[in-house]
Amino acid sequence: MTFQPNPGDGIVVNGRAYTVGQHPAAPGVAYAQAGRQGIVYQLIPVDGELHEAKALKVFFPKFRIPAMVYQSEHMGSYREIPGLQVSSREVLTPERNGDLIAEYPDLLYAVIMPWIHGCTWFDVISDQRNLGRSESLMLAKALAAIGSSMEQRGLAHCDLSAPNVMLPFFSEVKLPEGTAAVELVDVEQMYSPKMDRPDVLLAGSPGYAAHRTVHSGLWSAYADRFAGAVIIAEMLGWSDSAIVNRAWGESYFDQHEMQTPCERYFLLKKSLGQRWGARISDLFGRAWDSQDLSSCPTFGEWLIALSTLSEEEVVEEIPAASAAAAAANASDEGEAAPERSKEVPAEVIASLGIEPGTREVNDNVVGRLFHQARDLEKAGNLSGALEIFRSAYHFVKKDSPLEVELAAAIQGLEEQLRPVEDTSNKGFKALLLSRKFMISSAAALVILAGSAITVNQILAEKAESRQMDAEALAEQQAQEAIRKQEEEARRQQEEAAKKEEEAKIAEAERLKEEEAKKSAEAEQAREEQEKADLQAKYDKQAKYDAYLASVEEKKKKQELQEKYDNQAKYEAYLAQQEENKKKAAQDEAAAKAAAQAAVEAEANRKAQAKAAQQAQAAQLQKQRSQNVVELVALYNKAYNAQVAGNKDRARNAAHEFINLYNKDQSYYKTVGKMSSRRNNLQKFMSDDSHWIPKL
């Protein structure tokens, strides 16, 4: 059974009960938002507050990927990053939610996550809603902070666009304190060095991810830089009514305008420079002119630049009416031959890089527009090329060669776009009326007339021969016949001569017309050759101007790159100095700690040695005391044995005494009468008649 809930329907997910929310603008319809990968439903907890609502994202079959489980578990560690609240997500799996998925198979690998209240940046653009300066700056800083935090962790959203940027700041629901002003949604394509590349990559959204180097899906650590720069520029520009009124529709830029020298780019860049400063304008220009995504400014650079701005700063602005009129002049011209019906206001002329009073564009703007139009013409987009040619026609010097060239290009495209007349039915009529056909017909008549004269002459000769053979009576008739034939021949000859003269006149007229035609063709060929030579000259000059512009641009970029490199080297030097100081301090602390440890170790060693020595002394003293007792006992044993008359036993005891005494002789001779006992026992051993005294 498909999952198509109604408002108020109950559902239990992971042990918690929810009800499906009702769409605020469509009573009786479930609150759901459709995206490129699935549909998101609002779930309101039965026992919770409205700001605790959850979003249940039900994916289309193509995007129900089992690896979503691992991805969501990994993304859970990013939920503490401001702006990535939707990273706190749970995936419905057969193991954990088998009963629910069995009832609604569409919920396989669906994701439940926090519902983000508020409108999207897409809604702000579509509604042409003007923002205050403080609102624009706050939103731009919030987005830059999110991007900077993600870049520091090697993350990228990979589908950053107006519909995926939520604005809780404008939410009508009371949210807890500390809620981020900007939140990102649709994070299934997020890049992380710890996650696998998705099976299906999105090519980005029109008006944001149309970088010139991107030919397939976006999935890298730099994927958000270009789109982020465009959205930040839009957020800052939305405090200028002239920019809001000039928006294309669902985004400020049209898809075909991305990274081209279009009017919207110049207007937005100038507005950023006037309202927010040259640093912001330069960052946007770097992103727009970048050759690859890694060359775009980082979000950290945007955040630093935005942090230096003031919400109360008052700057000079371009009048909204003037900016709108200037933007309209370039695209609202008629279909007839190009004319300058209105002059562009001086403020907007300056904003487009034009020297006041000269109508000439700085930085080769017209050249870039010209080449862009030529590219569109080669690609077959004649209408787009015609519009850009007309835009460039506004900003060239009057009566200049470039104006002539642009006028010719506009006229040529208009002729190509004009419907072609059908001339297939006029061929036969044109043939009948052609001079060549008439002259050919006259020549045929002359030939037929000549043939008639020859036949008549032969008949006359035969008649004359027969008349000579006839009677004299017939001679008069024959002569009369000859006279008549001669008169007829003369008449025919005169008529033929007349026709021949007319044919000669017609031929002369034809030759005259052919000569005039050849002369006209030669003149046209000469004019075309002159035009081709002039075109070649213009092309050569345009290429040279483009070369100079590229050299100058390359020089500027090189100087800027050198500046960045020097700054990076200086920062690296400072970091190295700081690191060296830290390392020196650590080494000094380690040396002190080592010295202290050595002192303590020596003290411990001495203490241990002293303790060992004391223990050894105590042990020795104990052993000596025992030995003294044993020596006394041996002496008494020898004495008692002698008294009992057992001299052998007395001698053995005396021998043991002497051996034990000699082991520590220096000590035992200081103990009482021990030396006297030794002397007596030695005498006994030398002479067993010696009597051992009792001591």
C-alpha positions as CSV (number, residue, x, y, z in Angstrom):
1,M,0.0,0.0,0.0
2,T,1.4,3.4,-1.0
3,F,2.1,6.0,1.6
4,Q,-0.3,8.9,0.9
5,P,-1.4,10.2,4.3
6,N,-4.0,12.7,5.1
7,P,-3.8,15.6,7.7
8,G,-4.3,14.2,11.2
9,D,-3.4,10.6,10.3
10,G,-1.4,8.9,13.1
11,I,1.9,7.1,12.6
12,V,4.3,5.5,15.1
13,V,8.0,5.7,14.3
14,N,10.6,4.2,16.6
15,G,8.2,4.1,19.5
16,R,7.0,7.7,19.3
17,A,3.6,8.7,18.0
18,Y,3.1,11.5,15.4
19,T,0.3,13.0,13.4
20,V,0.7,14.2,9.8
21,G,0.6,18.0,9.6
22,Q,-1.8,20.1,7.6
23,H,-0.5,22.4,4.8
24,P,-1.0,26.0,6.0
25,A,-2.0,27.2,2.6
26,A,-4.2,24.3,1.6
27,P,-6.6,23.0,4.3
28,G,-7.4,19.3,4.0
29,V,-4.0,18.6,2.3
30,A,-1.1,17.0,4.1
31,Y,1.9,19.3,4.6
32,A,4.4,17.8,2.1
33,Q,7.2,19.2,-0.1
34,A,8.4,17.5,-3.2
35,G,12.0,17.5,-4.2
36,R,14.2,15.8,-6.8
37,Q,14.8,12.7,-4.7
38,G,11.5,12.3,-2.8
39,I,8.7,13.8,-0.8
40,V,9.0,15.3,2.7
41,Y,6.0,15.1,5.1
42,Q,5.6,17.0,8.3
43,L,5.1,14.9,11.4
44,I,3.9,16.6,14.6
45,P,4.7,14.7,17.9
46,V,1.5,13.9,19.9
47,D,3.2,14.7,23.2
48,G,5.5,17.5,22.1
49,E,5.7,21.1,20.9
50,L,5.3,22.3,17.3
51,H,9.0,23.3,17.1
52,E,9.8,19.6,17.8
53,A,8.2,18.5,14.5
54,K,9.9,15.9,12.4
55,A,10.3,15.6,8.7
56,L,9.7,12.2,7.1
57,K,11.5,12.0,3.7
58,V,10.1,9.3,1.5
59,F,12.5,8.6,-1.4
60,F,11.5,7.8,-5.0
61,P,12.5,4.2,-5.9
62,K,15.7,5.2,-7.7
63,F,17.0,6.8,-4.5
64,R,16.2,4.1,-2.0
65,I,19.7,3.1,-1.3
66,P,20.6,0.7,1.6
67,A,23.9,2.5,2.1
68,M,21.8,5.4,3.4
69,V,22.0,3.7,6.8
70,Y,25.7,4.0,7.0
71,Q,25.7,7.5,5.6
72,S,23.1,8.7,8.2
73,E,25.1,7.1,11.0
74,H,28.2,8.9,9.8
75,M,26.4,12.2,9.3
76,G,25.1,12.1,12.8
77,S,28.4,13.4,14.1
78,Y,27.7,16.7,12.2
79,R,24.4,17.6,13.8
80,E,26.2,19.9,16.2
81,I,27.4,22.1,13.4
82,P,25.1,25.2,13.1
83,G,23.0,24.9,10.0
84,L,23.2,21.1,9.7
85,Q,20.4,20.2,12.0
86,V,19.0,17.7,9.5
87,S,22.2,15.6,10.0
88,S,20.4,14.2,13.1
89,R,18.5,11.5,11.2
90,E,17.2,8.0,11.5
91,V,16.7,5.6,8.6
92,L,13.7,3.2,8.6
93,T,15.1,-0.3,8.1
94,P,13.5,-3.8,7.7
95,E,15.2,-4.9,10.9
96,R,14.0,-2.1,13.1
97,N,10.8,-1.0,11.4
98,G,9.6,-4.1,9.6
99,D,5.9,-3.9,10.5
100,L,5.7,-0.3,9.4
101,I,7.5,-1.0,6.1
102,A,5.3,-4.0,5.5
103,E,2.2,-1.8,5.7
104,Y,3.8,1.0,3.7
105,P,6.5,-0.4,1.3
106,D,7.3,3.2,0.2
107,L,8.9,3.8,3.6
108,L,11.8,1.5,2.9
109,Y,15.0,3.4,3.8
110,A,12.9,6.6,4.4
111,V,14.6,9.1,6.7
112,I,13.1,10.9,9.7
113,M,14.9,14.1,10.8
114,P,14.1,17.5,12.3
115,W,11.6,19.7,10.5
116,I,13.1,23.0,9.6
117,H,10.5,25.8,10.0
118,G,10.6,29.0,7.9
119,C,10.7,29.8,4.2
120,T,13.4,29.0,1.7
121,W,15.7,31.4,-0.1
122,F,13.9,30.3,-3.3
123,D,10.7,31.7,-1.8
124,V,12.3,35.1,-1.1
125,I,13.6,35.4,-4.7
126,S,10.4,34.2,-6.3
127,D,8.3,36.7,-4.2
128,Q,10.8,39.5,-5.0
129,R,10.9,40.3,-1.3
130,N,13.2,43.2,-0.4
131,L,15.4,42.7,2.6
132,G,16.8,45.3,5.0
133,R,20.5,45.8,5.2
134,S,20.8,44.1,8.6
135,E,18.8,41.1,7.3
136,S,20.9,40.7,4.2
137,L,24.1,40.9,6.2
138,M,22.9,38.5,8.9
139,L,21.8,35.8,6.3
140,A,25.0,36.1,4.3
141,K,27.2,35.8,7.4
142,A,25.1,32.8,8.6
143,L,25.6,31.0,5.3
144,A,29.3,31.8,5.2
145,A,29.7,30.5,8.7
146,I,28.0,27.2,7.8
147,G,30.1,26.8,4.7
148,S,33.3,27.6,6.7
149,S,32.5,25.1,9.4
150,M,31.9,22.4,6.7
151,E,35.0,23.2,4.8
152,Q,37.1,22.9,7.9
153,R,35.9,19.3,8.2
154,G,36.3,18.5,4.6
155,L,32.5,18.6,3.9
156,A,30.5,19.9,1.0
157,H,26.7,20.0,0.4
158,C,27.1,19.3,-3.4
159,D,23.7,20.7,-4.3
160,L,23.7,24.2,-2.8
161,S,20.9,26.2,-4.3
162,A,18.0,28.5,-3.3
163,P,15.5,25.7,-2.6
164,N,17.9,23.9,-0.3
165,V,18.7,27.0,1.9
166,M,16.1,27.3,4.6
167,L,15.6,30.5,6.6
168,P,14.3,29.8,10.2
169,F,15.0,33.5,10.8
170,F,11.7,34.2,9.0
171,S,9.7,31.4,10.7
172,E,6.3,32.2,12.2
173,V,6.7,29.4,14.7
174,K,8.4,30.3,18.0
175,L,11.7,28.5,18.0
176,P,14.1,27.8,20.9
177,E,16.9,30.4,21.5
178,G,20.1,29.6,19.7
179,T,18.4,28.4,16.5
180,A,20.5,29.0,13.4
181,A,19.3,31.8,11.1
182,V,20.1,29.6,8.1
183,E,19.7,25.8,7.7
184,L,20.7,23.5,4.8
185,V,18.4,20.6,3.7
186,D,18.6,17.8,1.1
187,V,22.0,16.6,2.4
188,E,21.9,13.1,0.9
189,Q,24.6,14.2,-1.7
190,M,26.9,15.5,1.0
191,Y,30.7,15.0,0.3
192,S,32.9,13.7,3.0
193,P,36.3,12.0,2.7
194,K,35.0,9.3,5.0
195,M,31.9,8.5,2.9
196,D,31.6,6.6,-0.4
197,R,30.7,8.4,-3.7
198,P,26.9,8.2,-4.3
199,D,25.7,6.0,-7.1
200,V,23.6,8.8,-8.5
201,L,25.1,12.3,-8.7
202,L,23.1,15.5,-9.2
203,A,24.3,18.0,-11.7
204,G,23.4,21.0,-9.6
205,S,20.5,23.4,-9.8
206,P,20.1,26.0,-12.6
207,G,21.4,29.4,-11.8
208,Y,23.9,28.2,-9.1
209,A,26.0,25.2,-10.1
210,A,26.7,25.9,-13.7
211,H,30.5,26.3,-13.4
212,R,32.4,26.1,-16.7
213,T,34.5,23.1,-15.5
214,V,31.6,21.0,-14.3
215,H,30.5,18.5,-17.0
216,S,28.8,15.9,-14.7
217,G,27.7,15.6,-11.1
218,L,29.2,17.6,-8.3
219,W,31.0,15.7,-5.5
220,S,34.2,17.2,-4.1
221,A,35.3,19.3,-1.2
222,Y,35.1,22.4,-3.4
223,A,31.6,21.7,-4.8
224,D,29.9,24.5,-2.8
225,R,32.2,27.4,-3.4
226,F,30.8,28.7,-6.6
227,A,27.1,28.2,-5.7
228,G,27.8,29.6,-2.2
229,A,29.4,32.7,-3.7
230,V,26.3,33.3,-5.9
231,I,23.8,32.8,-3.0
232,I,25.8,35.1,-0.7
233,A,25.9,37.7,-3.5
234,E,22.1,37.3,-3.9
235,M,21.5,37.7,-0.2
236,L,23.6,40.9,0.0
237,G,22.1,42.2,-3.3
238,W,18.5,41.6,-2.1
239,S,18.8,44.8,0.0
240,D,18.9,46.7,-3.3
241,S,15.5,47.1,-5.0
242,A,17.2,47.5,-8.4
243,I,18.7,44.1,-8.1
244,V,15.5,42.5,-6.8
245,N,13.5,44.0,-9.8
246,R,16.1,42.8,-12.2
247,A,16.0,39.1,-11.1
248,W,15.5,36.5,-13.8
249,G,12.8,34.5,-11.9
250,E,13.5,31.6,-9.6
251,S,17.1,32.8,-9.3
252,Y,18.8,36.1,-10.0
253,F,20.8,34.7,-12.9
254,D,19.4,32.9,-15.9
255,Q,21.0,29.5,-16.5
256,H,22.6,30.7,-19.8
257,E,24.2,33.7,-18.1
258,M,26.4,31.8,-15.7
259,Q,30.0,33.0,-15.9
260,T,29.3,35.3,-18.9
261,P,29.7,39.1,-19.1
262,C,26.0,39.6,-18.8
263,E,24.2,42.8,-17.6
264,R,22.9,41.2,-14.4
265,Y,26.5,40.3,-13.4
266,F,27.7,43.9,-13.9
267,L,24.7,45.4,-12.1
268,L,25.1,43.0,-9.1
269,K,28.9,43.4,-8.9
270,K,28.6,47.2,-9.0
271,S,25.8,47.1,-6.3
272,L,28.0,44.9,-4.1
273,G,30.9,47.3,-4.5
274,Q,28.8,50.4,-3.7
275,R,26.8,49.0,-0.8
276,W,29.2,46.5,0.8
277,G,32.6,47.5,-0.4
278,A,35.3,46.6,-2.9
279,R,36.4,43.5,-0.9
280,I,33.0,41.9,-1.3
281,S,32.8,42.8,-5.0
282,D,36.2,41.4,-5.6
283,L,35.4,38.1,-3.9
284,F,32.3,37.7,-6.1
285,G,34.3,38.6,-9.2
286,R,36.9,36.0,-8.3
287,A,34.2,33.3,-8.1
288,W,32.5,34.5,-11.4
289,D,35.8,34.5,-13.4
290,S,37.3,31.4,-11.8
291,Q,38.6,28.7,-14.1
292,D,37.9,25.8,-11.6
293,L,36.0,25.4,-8.3
294,S,39.2,25.3,-6.2
295,S,40.0,28.9,-7.4
296,C,36.8,30.3,-6.0
297,P,37.0,32.1,-2.6
298,T,36.7,29.9,0.5
299,F,33.8,30.4,2.8
300,G,36.3,31.5,5.4
301,E,37.3,34.4,3.2
302,W,33.7,35.4,2.8
303,L,33.1,35.2,6.6
304,I,36.2,37.4,7.3
305,A,35.1,40.0,4.8
306,L,31.4,40.0,6.0
307,S,32.5,40.2,9.7
308,T,34.1,43.6,9.0
309,L,30.9,45.1,7.7
310,S,28.5,47.2,9.7
311,E,24.7,46.9,9.7
312,E,24.3,50.7,10.1
313,E,26.7,51.6,7.4
314,V,25.3,54.2,5.0
315,V,26.5,54.1,1.4
316,E,25.6,55.7,-1.8
317,E,23.2,53.6,-3.9
318,I,22.2,53.6,-7.6
319,P,18.6,54.8,-8.0
320,A,16.4,51.8,-8.5
321,A,14.6,53.5,-11.4
322,S,17.8,54.3,-13.2
323,A,19.2,50.8,-12.8
324,A,16.0,49.2,-14.0
325,A,15.8,51.5,-17.0
326,A,19.4,50.7,-17.9
327,A,18.9,47.0,-17.7
328,A,15.7,47.2,-19.7
329,N,17.3,49.2,-22.5
330,A,19.7,46.4,-23.4
331,S,17.0,43.8,-23.9
332,D,13.8,45.6,-24.9
333,E,14.7,46.9,-28.4
334,G,12.4,46.3,-31.3
335,E,12.7,43.8,-34.2
336,A,13.6,46.5,-36.7
337,A,17.1,47.8,-37.6
338,P,19.1,48.7,-34.4
339,E,18.4,52.2,-33.2
340,R,19.3,53.9,-29.9
341,S,15.8,55.0,-28.8
342,K,17.0,56.0,-25.3
343,E,20.3,56.9,-23.7
344,V,21.4,54.8,-20.7
345,P,21.5,56.8,-17.5
346,A,24.9,58.0,-16.4
347,E,24.8,56.1,-13.1
348,V,24.2,52.8,-14.8
349,I,26.8,53.6,-17.5
350,A,29.4,54.0,-14.8
351,S,28.2,50.8,-13.1
352,L,28.8,48.8,-16.3
353,G,32.4,50.1,-16.6
354,I,31.7,52.8,-19.2
355,E,33.6,56.0,-19.4
356,P,31.0,58.8,-19.0
357,G,30.4,60.7,-22.2
358,T,32.2,58.2,-24.4
359,R,29.9,55.2,-24.4
360,E,33.0,53.0,-24.4
361,V,33.1,50.0,-22.1
362,N,36.2,49.4,-20.0
363,D,37.8,46.0,-19.5
364,N,36.8,44.9,-23.0
365,V,33.1,44.4,-22.0
366,V,31.9,44.8,-25.6
367,G,34.5,42.3,-26.8
368,R,33.3,39.8,-24.3
369,L,29.7,40.3,-25.3
370,F,30.6,40.1,-29.0
371,H,32.4,36.8,-28.6
372,Q,29.6,35.4,-26.4
373,A,27.1,36.3,-29.1
374,R,29.3,34.7,-31.8
375,D,29.5,31.5,-29.7
376,L,25.7,31.4,-29.4
377,E,25.4,32.0,-33.1
378,K,27.7,29.1,-33.8
379,A,25.7,26.9,-31.4
380,G,22.5,27.7,-33.4
381,N,20.9,30.0,-30.7
382,L,20.2,32.9,-33.1
383,S,17.7,34.6,-30.8
384,G,20.1,34.6,-27.9
385,A,22.9,35.9,-30.1
386,L,20.7,38.7,-31.5
387,E,19.8,39.8,-28.0
388,I,23.4,40.0,-26.9
389,F,24.4,41.8,-30.1
390,R,21.7,44.4,-29.4
391,S,22.9,44.7,-25.8
392,A,26.5,45.4,-27.0
393,Y,25.2,47.9,-29.6
394,H,24.2,50.3,-26.8
395,F,27.8,50.7,-25.6
396,V,29.9,51.3,-28.8
397,K,31.0,54.7,-30.1
398,K,28.6,56.1,-32.7
399,D,29.8,55.8,-36.4
400,S,32.7,53.6,-35.3
401,P,33.7,50.5,-37.3
402,L,32.5,48.3,-34.4
403,E,29.1,49.9,-34.6
404,V,28.9,49.1,-38.3
405,E,29.9,45.5,-37.7
406,L,27.4,45.1,-34.9
407,A,24.7,46.7,-37.1
408,A,25.5,44.2,-39.9
409,A,25.4,41.3,-37.5
410,I,22.1,42.3,-36.1
411,Q,20.6,42.8,-39.6
412,G,22.0,39.5,-40.8
413,L,20.4,37.6,-37.8
414,E,17.1,39.4,-38.3
415,E,17.1,38.3,-41.9
416,Q,17.8,34.7,-40.9
417,L,15.1,34.8,-38.3
418,R,12.5,36.3,-40.8
419,P,10.3,33.7,-42.6
420,V,11.6,32.7,-46.1
421,E,9.2,33.3,-49.0
422,D,8.2,30.3,-51.2
423,T,9.3,30.9,-54.8
424,S,8.7,27.5,-56.1
425,N,5.6,28.6,-58.2
426,K,7.4,31.4,-59.9
427,G,9.9,29.4,-61.9
428,F,8.0,28.8,-65.1
429,K,6.6,32.3,-65.2
430,A,10.1,33.7,-64.7
431,L,11.4,31.5,-67.6
432,L,8.7,32.8,-70.0
433,L,9.5,36.4,-69.0
434,S,13.2,36.1,-69.1
435,R,15.2,38.0,-71.8
436,K,17.2,35.0,-72.7
437,F,14.1,33.0,-73.6
438,M,12.8,35.9,-75.8
439,I,16.1,36.2,-77.7
440,S,16.3,32.5,-78.3
441,S,12.8,32.5,-79.8
442,A,13.7,35.4,-82.1
443,A,16.8,33.5,-83.4
444,A,14.6,30.5,-84.2
445,L,12.3,32.6,-86.2
446,V,15.2,34.0,-88.3
447,I,16.4,30.5,-89.1
448,L,12.9,29.4,-90.2
449,A,12.7,32.5,-92.5
450,G,16.0,31.7,-94.2
451,S,14.9,28.2,-94.9
452,A,11.7,29.6,-96.6
453,I,13.7,31.8,-99.0
454,T,15.9,28.9,-100.2
455,V,12.9,26.7,-101.1
456,N,11.3,29.6,-103.0
457,Q,14.4,30.1,-105.1
458,I,14.5,26.4,-106.1
459,L,10.8,26.5,-107.2
460,A,11.4,29.6,-109.3
461,E,14.3,28.0,-111.2
462,K,12.2,24.9,-112.0
463,A,9.3,27.0,-113.2
464,E,11.6,29.0,-115.5
465,S,13.0,25.8,-117.0
466,R,9.5,24.5,-117.8
467,Q,8.5,27.9,-119.3
468,M,11.4,27.8,-121.8
469,D,10.2,24.4,-123.1
470,A,6.6,25.7,-123.4
471,E,5.2,27.7,-126.1
472,A,5.8,31.4,-126.5
473,L,2.4,32.0,-125.3
474,A,3.4,30.8,-121.9
475,E,6.7,32.9,-121.9
476,Q,4.7,36.0,-120.8
477,Q,3.1,34.0,-118.1
478,A,6.4,32.6,-117.0
479,Q,8.0,36.0,-116.9
480,E,5.0,37.3,-114.9
481,A,5.5,34.3,-112.6
482,I,9.2,35.1,-112.3
483,R,8.5,38.7,-111.6
484,K,5.9,37.7,-108.9
485,Q,8.4,35.2,-107.4
486,E,11.1,37.9,-107.4
487,E,8.8,40.3,-105.8
488,E,7.8,37.7,-103.2
489,A,11.4,36.8,-102.6
490,R,12.3,40.4,-102.3
491,R,9.5,40.9,-99.9
492,Q,10.5,37.9,-97.8
493,Q,14.2,39.0,-97.9
494,E,13.2,42.4,-96.7
495,E,11.1,40.9,-94.0
496,A,13.9,38.5,-93.1
497,A,16.3,41.4,-93.0
498,K,14.0,43.4,-90.8
499,K,13.7,40.4,-88.4
500,E,17.4,39.9,-88.5
501,E,17.9,43.6,-87.6
502,E,15.4,43.2,-84.8
503,A,17.3,40.1,-83.7
504,K,20.6,42.0,-83.8
505,I,19.0,44.8,-81.7
506,A,17.7,42.2,-79.2
507,E,21.1,40.6,-79.1
508,A,22.8,43.9,-78.5
509,E,20.4,44.7,-75.8
510,R,21.1,41.3,-74.3
511,L,24.8,41.8,-74.4
512,K,24.3,45.3,-72.9
513,E,22.3,43.8,-70.1
514,E,24.8,41.0,-69.6
515,E,27.6,43.6,-69.5
516,A,25.6,45.6,-66.9
517,K,25.0,42.5,-64.9
518,K,28.6,41.5,-65.0
519,S,29.6,45.0,-64.0
520,A,27.1,44.9,-61.1
521,E,28.4,41.5,-60.0
522,A,31.9,42.7,-60.2
523,E,30.9,45.8,-58.1
524,Q,29.1,43.5,-55.6
525,A,32.2,41.2,-55.5
526,R,34.4,44.2,-54.9
527,E,32.2,45.5,-52.1
528,E,32.0,42.0,-50.6
529,Q,35.8,41.7,-50.8
530,E,36.2,45.1,-49.2
531,K,33.7,44.1,-46.5
532,A,35.6,40.8,-46.0
533,D,38.9,42.7,-45.8
534,L,37.3,45.1,-43.3
535,Q,35.8,42.1,-41.4
536,A,39.2,40.5,-41.3
537,K,40.7,43.7,-40.1
538,Y,38.0,44.0,-37.4
539,D,38.6,40.3,-36.4
540,K,42.3,40.9,-36.2
541,Q,41.8,44.0,-34.1
542,A,39.3,42.1,-31.9
543,K,41.7,39.3,-31.4
544,Y,44.5,41.7,-30.6
545,D,42.2,43.5,-28.1
546,A,41.2,40.2,-26.6
547,Y,44.9,39.2,-26.4
548,L,45.7,42.5,-24.7
549,A,42.8,42.0,-22.4
550,S,43.9,38.4,-21.6
551,V,47.5,39.6,-20.9
552,E,46.2,42.4,-18.6
553,E,43.8,40.0,-16.9
554,K,46.6,37.4,-16.6
555,K,48.9,40.1,-15.2
556,K,46.2,41.2,-12.7
557,K,45.5,37.6,-11.7
558,Q,49.3,36.9,-11.4
559,E,49.8,40.0,-9.2
560,L,46.8,39.0,-7.1
561,Q,48.1,35.4,-6.9
562,E,51.5,36.7,-5.9
563,K,49.9,38.8,-3.3
564,Y,48.0,35.8,-2.0
565,D,51.1,33.7,-2.1
566,N,53.2,36.3,-0.2
567,Q,50.4,36.6,2.3
568,A,50.3,32.9,2.7
569,K,54.1,32.6,3.0
570,Y,54.0,35.4,5.6
571,E,51.3,33.7,7.5
572,A,53.1,30.4,7.2
573,Y,56.3,32.2,8.5
574,L,54.4,33.6,11.5
575,A,52.9,30.2,12.1
576,Q,56.3,28.6,11.9
577,Q,57.7,31.2,14.3
578,E,54.9,30.6,16.7
579,E,55.4,26.8,16.3
580,N,59.2,27.2,17.0
581,K,58.4,29.3,20.1
582,K,56.0,26.6,21.3
583,K,58.4,23.9,20.5
584,A,61.3,25.7,22.3
585,A,59.0,26.2,25.3
586,Q,58.1,22.6,25.2
587,D,61.7,21.5,24.9
588,E,62.7,23.8,27.8
589,A,59.9,22.4,29.9
590,A,60.8,18.9,28.9
591,A,64.5,19.6,29.9
592,K,63.5,21.0,33.2
593,A,61.2,18.1,33.8
594,A,64.0,15.7,32.8
595,A,66.4,17.4,35.1
596,Q,63.9,17.3,37.9
597,A,63.2,13.7,37.2
598,A,67.0,13.0,37.2
599,V,67.3,14.7,40.6
600,E,64.4,12.8,42.0
601,A,65.7,9.6,40.5
602,E,69.2,10.2,42.1
603,A,67.5,10.9,45.4
604,N,65.4,7.8,45.1
605,R,68.5,5.8,44.2
606,K,70.4,7.1,47.2
607,A,67.5,6.5,49.4
608,Q,67.1,3.0,48.1
609,A,70.9,2.4,48.5
610,K,70.8,3.8,52.0
611,A,67.8,1.7,52.8
612,A,69.5,-1.3,51.3
613,Q,72.6,-0.6,53.3
614,Q,70.6,-0.2,56.5
615,A,68.8,-3.4,55.8
616,Q,72.0,-5.1,55.0
617,A,73.6,-3.7,58.2
618,A,70.6,-4.8,60.2
619,Q,70.8,-8.3,58.6
620,L,74.5,-8.4,59.3
621,Q,73.9,-7.4,62.9
622,K,71.3,-10.0,63.3
623,Q,73.5,-12.7,61.8
624,R,76.4,-11.6,64.0
625,S,74.2,-11.8,67.1
626,Q,73.2,-15.3,66.2
627,N,76.8,-16.2,65.4
628,V,77.9,-14.9,68.8
629,V,75.3,-17.0,70.5
630,E,76.5,-20.0,68.5
631,L,80.2,-19.3,69.3
632,V,79.4,-19.2,73.0
633,A,77.4,-22.5,72.6
634,L,80.4,-24.1,70.7
635,Y,82.8,-23.0,73.3
636,N,80.6,-24.4,76.1
637,K,80.1,-27.5,74.1
638,A,83.9,-28.0,73.9
639,Y,84.3,-27.3,77.6
640,N,81.6,-29.7,78.6
641,A,83.0,-32.4,76.3
642,Q,86.5,-32.0,77.9
643,V,85.0,-32.2,81.3
644,A,83.2,-35.4,80.3
645,G,86.5,-36.8,79.0
646,N,85.4,-36.8,75.3
647,K,88.4,-35.0,73.7
648,D,87.3,-35.8,70.1
649,R,84.0,-34.2,70.7
650,A,85.7,-31.3,72.4
651,R,88.1,-31.0,69.4
652,N,85.2,-31.0,66.9
653,A,83.4,-28.2,68.8
654,A,86.7,-26.2,69.0
655,H,87.3,-26.7,65.3
656,E,83.7,-25.4,64.4
657,F,84.3,-22.4,66.8
658,I,87.6,-21.5,65.1
659,N,86.0,-21.7,61.5
660,L,83.0,-19.5,62.5
661,Y,85.2,-17.0,64.3
662,N,87.5,-16.6,61.4
663,K,84.6,-15.6,59.1
664,D,84.2,-12.3,60.9
665,Q,87.3,-12.1,63.1
666,S,87.5,-8.3,63.2
667,Y,84.1,-8.1,64.8
668,Y,84.2,-11.1,67.1
669,K,87.4,-10.0,68.8
670,T,85.6,-6.9,70.0
671,V,82.8,-8.9,71.5
672,G,83.2,-9.6,75.3
673,K,85.7,-12.5,76.0
674,M,85.3,-14.0,72.5
675,S,89.1,-13.5,71.7
676,S,90.0,-15.3,75.0
677,R,87.7,-18.2,74.1
678,R,89.5,-18.5,70.6
679,N,92.9,-18.5,72.2
680,N,92.0,-21.2,74.7
681,L,90.5,-23.4,72.0
682,Q,93.5,-22.9,69.8
683,K,95.8,-24.0,72.6
684,F,93.5,-27.0,73.2
685,M,93.7,-28.0,69.6
686,S,97.5,-27.7,69.7
687,D,97.7,-29.5,73.1
688,D,94.7,-31.6,74.2
689,S,96.2,-31.6,77.7
690,H,95.5,-27.9,77.9
691,W,92.5,-27.4,80.1
692,I,89.7,-25.2,78.7
693,P,88.7,-22.7,81.3
694,K,85.1,-22.0,82.0
695,L,84.2,-18.5,80.9
